[in-house]
Structure formats: structure tokens, C-alpha cells
Amino acid sequence: MTPRTLSTVLLAVVALTGCGADGQSSALPPGFVDEKVARVEQPTAIALLPDGGMLVTTQQGVVRIVDRRGRLVRRPALDLRKRICTERERGMTGVAVDPEFAANRRIYLYYTYKKFGGCPTVSAATPVNRLARFVLARDGTIDPASESVLVDNVPSYGATHNGGDVKFGKDGYLYVAIGDGGRDYARRSSRAETNQASRDRNVLLGKVLRLTSNGQPAPGNPC
């Protein structure tokens, strides 16, 4: 990884976390330089590309590319705003790049899908969170038709605690962190602090998934 890439990654993390009172990092490690390279509205996650650039997702459902020179590509790579719910903590919250990206151009996104055409909370018709795989073309665009849904129908009942961090481990498997949904999907409680969803084995809420790149359970997963 080049110093420029390291600097770009740090800048993205600063943008995501809001480090420092003025949005700047208060204590940089030796060898790092803090300089603004791009402005992205409501960033939620980043993933490095093999060429030194990176993908940046936004809560609203847009995927942007920052190239290896640290410049934001003007044209969005993907815009899913019409199919995504963004109330409270909903939205596009995770992105990962396939370890074999150079050969297959695959990326993975986690987002809140407007399954029933609306975005209500505390309703039987709430949207759902899903993990989907897409193909990033060499021209820097992602065709929505390239989508393959790998995990679907994760309830977003309370519009909070959606989770959605997506990463490949050193074992080559895909790890997905899913929140408990904020409010109990089964309506056993009306308070977030007494939500029991994480204990239910019949739903994916409050779990960490370990998957193959095709969305299948990885060998050795607990039952």
C-alpha cells in the first residue's frame, strides 16, 4: 500500500468518524499527513480497490469512487436512492471488495431495501436489509442489473441498529455484522434496551454472518 493510499484511507476514516472538533484528526500517527482530498455527503463505509483507489458508500444509497490520486470521480459509480430507505440509521451502510477483484470485478453492498414500496417503522410492511453482490465495470460504473442478492429479508423494524459492516477475512470468507434492529420485530417489547432479537436463532438480527462469496454459509459455521 502506497503512502498516498494510506493517507487517503485515513482521510476517509476521519470523514466518517468526525475526529476532532473541526473534523480534523487530533493526533496523527508518525508518517501520516492529514489533507482534504474529497467531500462526500453522508459517507458510511469505504473499501480499497487494488489500483489504490477506493469505494465510498453514502447513507442515501450512492457509491462514489476516489481514484488513486485522491480525486473524487465526478460521476457516481452506482445510484440506488430510489430503492433504498434512509430513515434514522437505515441506508447503504457497508461495502467490500472481492479478494479476486482483479479477475471478477465483484463488490458487495449492504443496504436497506424498500421491499414494500414505503419506509415505515414499527409495521409489518417495514423495509428489509440485504447483502448484494455487484460487478464494477472497468469504466468505473456499476450496472444495477448486475446485482445478485446473497442475503435478504433482514427486518429493519425500528429503523435503528441496522449494522451492515461487510469485510473479507484472511480466511477468504465474507463477514457481515447485522444489528438487532433497534425495536423487537416480534413485538415482545416496545423498548430498544429490552429487544430480544439477538437471542432468536430463526432471524439474522444481532448476528455476525460468515459466508462464502456466493452467499452460502461457510464450512464450520455453528448451527
C-alpha positions in Angstrom: 0.0 0.0 0.0 1.4 3.4 -1.0 1.7 6.4 1.3 -0.9 8.2 -0.8 -3.3 5.2 -0.3 -2.6 5.2 3.4 -3.3 9.0 3.5 -6.5 8.6 1.5 -7.7 5.8 3.8 -7.0 7.9 6.9 -8.9 10.9 5.4 -11.9 8.7 4.7 -11.9 7.4 8.3 -11.7 11.0 9.6 -14.6 12.0 7.4 -16.6 9.0 8.6 -15.9 9.4 12.3 -15.7 13.2 12.6 -12.4 13.1 14.5 -11.5 16.3 16.3 -13.6 19.4 17.0 -13.2 20.8 13.5 -13.4 17.4 11.6 -9.6 17.0 11.7 -7.6 14.3 13.4 -6.2 15.5 16.7 -3.2 13.1 16.9 -1.9 11.5 13.6 0.5 8.5 13.8 4.0 9.2 12.5 4.2 9.1 8.7 0.7 10.2 8.1 -0.4 13.5 6.5 -3.9 14.9 7.0 -5.2 16.8 4.0 -8.6 17.1 2.4 -8.9 15.3 -0.9 -12.6 14.9 -1.4 -16.0 15.7 0.0 -18.7 13.0 0.1 -22.1 13.6 1.6 -23.1 11.3 4.5 -20.3 8.7 4.0 -20.9 5.3 5.7 -18.2 2.9 4.6 -15.0 2.6 2.5 -13.3 -0.3 0.7 -9.9 -0.2 -1.1 -9.5 -1.1 -4.7 -6.4 -2.9 -6.0 -5.3 0.1 -8.0 -5.1 2.3 -4.9 -8.4 4.0 -5.3 -11.4 3.3 -3.0 -15.1 2.9 -3.0 -17.1 5.2 -0.7 -20.8 4.5 0.1 -23.3 7.0 1.3 -26.3 6.6 3.5 -28.6 7.8 0.7 -27.5 4.9 -1.5 -24.8 6.2 -3.8 -21.4 4.6 -4.4 -18.6 7.0 -5.2 -15.1 6.4 -6.3 -12.0 8.2 -5.1 -9.2 7.5 -7.6 -5.6 6.5 -6.7 -4.6 10.2 -7.0 -7.1 11.1 -4.3 -9.6 12.7 -6.6 -13.4 12.1 -6.3 -14.7 10.8 -9.6 -17.5 13.2 -10.6 -19.9 10.5 -11.9 -21.3 8.2 -9.2 -20.5 4.5 -9.8 -24.0 3.5 -8.6 -27.1 5.3 -7.5 -29.7 3.2 -5.7 -31.6 6.0 -4.0 -34.9 5.1 -5.5 -34.9 1.6 -3.9 -33.4 2.4 -0.5 -34.9 3.6 2.8 -32.8 6.1 4.8 -34.8 6.9 7.9 -32.7 7.2 11.1 -29.9 4.6 10.7 -31.2 2.9 7.5 -29.5 3.3 4.2 -26.4 1.9 2.4 -24.1 1.0 5.3 -21.4 -1.5 4.1 -19.1 -2.2 1.2 -16.4 -4.8 0.5 -14.2 -5.7 -2.5 -13.8 -9.3 -3.5 -10.3 -10.7 -2.9 -10.3 -11.9 -6.5 -11.5 -8.5 -7.7 -8.8 -8.3 -10.5 -10.4 -11.3 -12.1 -14.1 -11.0 -11.3 -14.6 -7.2 -10.6 -17.1 -8.1 -7.8 -18.1 -5.8 -4.9 -20.6 -6.3 -2.1 -23.0 -3.8 -0.6 -25.3 -3.9 2.4 -28.4 -1.7 2.2 -32.0 -1.2 3.4 -34.3 -2.2 0.6 -37.7 -0.6 0.1 -39.3 -4.0 -0.3 -43.0 -2.9 0.1 -42.7 0.4 -1.6 -42.5 2.5 1.5 -40.3 3.1 4.5 -42.5 2.8 7.7 -41.3 1.8 11.1 -42.9 -0.5 13.6 -45.0 -2.0 10.9 -45.5 -5.4 9.2 -44.5 -3.7 6.0 -41.1 -2.4 7.1 -38.2 -2.5 4.6 -35.5 -5.1 4.9 -31.8 -5.1 5.0 -29.9 -7.1 2.3 -26.5 -8.1 1.2 -26.0 -8.0 -2.6 -23.1 -8.6 -5.0 -22.5 -6.3 -8.0 -19.9 -6.0 -10.8 -17.8 -2.9 -11.1 -17.1 -2.3 -14.8 -13.7 -1.0 -16.0 -15.2 2.4 -16.8 -16.0 2.9 -13.1 -19.7 2.3 -13.2 -21.8 -0.5 -11.6 -24.8 -1.8 -13.6 -27.8 -2.2 -11.2 -28.7 -5.2 -13.3 -25.5 -7.0 -12.2 -27.0 -7.4 -8.7 -27.1 -10.8 -7.1 -28.9 -10.8 -3.8 -27.0 -13.0 -1.3 -28.8 -12.3 2.0 -32.3 -10.8 2.1 -35.3 -10.1 4.3 -33.4 -9.0 7.5 -36.1 -6.9 9.3 -35.5 -3.2 9.8 -38.4 -2.8 12.2 -37.2 0.1 14.3 -35.0 1.8 11.6 -32.0 1.7 14.0 -29.3 -0.7 14.8 -29.1 -1.9 11.2 -25.4 -2.7 11.3 -24.1 -3.7 7.9 -20.3 -3.7 8.2 -19.0 -6.0 5.5 -15.4 -7.3 5.3 -13.5 -10.3 3.9 -11.4 -12.1 6.5 -7.9 -13.6 6.0 -9.7 -16.9 5.6 -11.3 -15.7 2.3 -14.8 -15.7 3.8 -17.2 -12.7 3.9 -18.1 -11.4 7.3 -21.3 -9.4 7.8 -22.3 -7.7 11.1 -26.0 -7.3 11.5 -27.6 -5.2 14.2 -30.6 -6.2 16.3 -33.0 -3.8 14.5 -33.5 -1.4 17.4 -37.0 -2.5 18.2 -38.2 -6.0 18.7 -39.5 -7.3 15.4 -41.7 -9.8 17.4 -43.2 -7.0 19.5 -42.4 -8.7 22.8 -41.1 -5.3 24.0 -41.5 -1.7 22.9 -38.1 -0.6 24.2 -34.8 -0.9 22.4 -32.9 -1.9 25.6 -35.1 -4.9 26.0 -35.0 -6.1 22.4 -34.6 -9.9 22.4 -34.0 -10.3 18.7 -30.3 -11.3 19.1 -31.3 -14.4 21.0 -33.6 -15.7 18.3 -32.0 -18.3 16.1 -34.7 -18.0 13.5 -33.7 -14.5 12.4 -30.4 -12.9 11.4 -30.8 -9.9 13.7 -28.0 -9.3 16.1 -25.6 -11.8 14.4 -22.3 -11.9 12.6 -22.5 -13.9 9.4 -19.6 -15.9 7.9 -20.3 -16.6 4.2 -18.7 -17.7 1.0 -18.5 -15.1 -1.8 -21.7 -16.7 -3.2 -23.7 -16.1 0.0 -23.6 -19.7 1.3 -22.8 -20.5 4.9 -19.0 -21.0 5.3 -17.9 -24.5 6.3 -17.6 -24.9 10.1 -20.2 -22.4 11.0 -22.2 -23.2 14.1 -25.7 -24.4 13.6 
